[in-house]
């Protein structure tokens, strides 16, 4: 696994865990303003990693061609 692939996987899992926590805590009014700020930072980091990863992959050659 390439370094950027690993960074993306780590960012995705981190965001997933943070979102899972938020999904439970927010409806129960157990999520602070600081936690919201921290979650926003995690999601912004994920967005940066995704943008850096965007378009990096070659088009797979094993795809079924579509009609033009």
Rosetta blueprint (number, residue, H / E / L):
1 X L
2 X L
3 X H
4 X H
5 X H
6 X H
7 X H
8 X H
9 X H
10 X H
11 X H
12 X H
13 X H
14 X H
15 X H
16 X H
17 X H
18 X H
19 X H
20 X H
21 X H
22 X H
23 X H
24 X H
25 X H
26 X L
27 X L
28 X L
29 X L
30 X L
31 X L
32 X L
33 X H
34 X H
35 X H
36 X H
37 X H
38 X H
39 X H
40 X H
41 X H
42 X H
43 X H
44 X H
45 X H
46 X H
47 X H
48 X H
49 X H
50 X H
51 X H
52 X H
53 X H
54 X L
55 X L
56 X L
57 X L
58 X L
59 X L
60 X L
61 X L
62 X L
63 X L
64 X L
65 X L
66 X L
67 X L
68 X L
